[in-house]
Amino acid sequence: MEISSGTDGDLVQFHVAGNLDSATSPSLTRAVDVAMGAGARHLIFDMRDVRYVSSAGLRAILIAAKQAQSAAGGVAVFGLQANVAQVFAISGFDNVVTIVASEPDARNSLSSAPG
């Protein structure tokens, strides 16, 4: 898995590529921890290049969402491939985090969120 990020004020966008599973999700959690420690409140996950997500990967997204919420911010996810979107839907994560189609939609969802 590869993770890159960009910062825009208190918003950090992560581009995640590869598989998000028990072997790789700790890297995402560490990246989120660093961003939150630096003052991020809003997190966007670009998942266009994620081929597979396991329960550990979902847990990493959930931890990020809880951290952002406690900082009066939010999380948005975009670009889910069909099989990954199915995992999010079956697990109920589509009710836990904002899932949108594009980066502009993700930014808009966070800018219109309370907090």
C-alpha positions, 0 to 999 in steps of 0.5 A: 500500500502507498499513502501520500497526503496533501494539506490545505489548512485544517484539511488533509487529503490522503491518496491511498493505493493498493490493499488496505488490510491488517498488514497495511492499515497501521500505516494509514492510522499513523499517517492520520495520527500525524495529521491530527497532531499537526492540527487537521480537523477534516480528512479526505480519503482518495480511494480510487486506487484501493483494490481491496479493503478488509475489516482492519482497513475499515477500522482504520477509517473508523478511527480516523472518523472518530478522531476528526469528529472529536476535533469538531471536523469530519471525514469524507471518502471518494473514488471507491471501486465497486468491490470496495464500495460493496464492502463499505455498504455491507459493513454499514460504513456508508452510514458512518462516513460520507462517501461521495463520487469525487474530490470536489464533492468530498471538499463540499461535504466537509465545508458544509458540515457543522464544526 
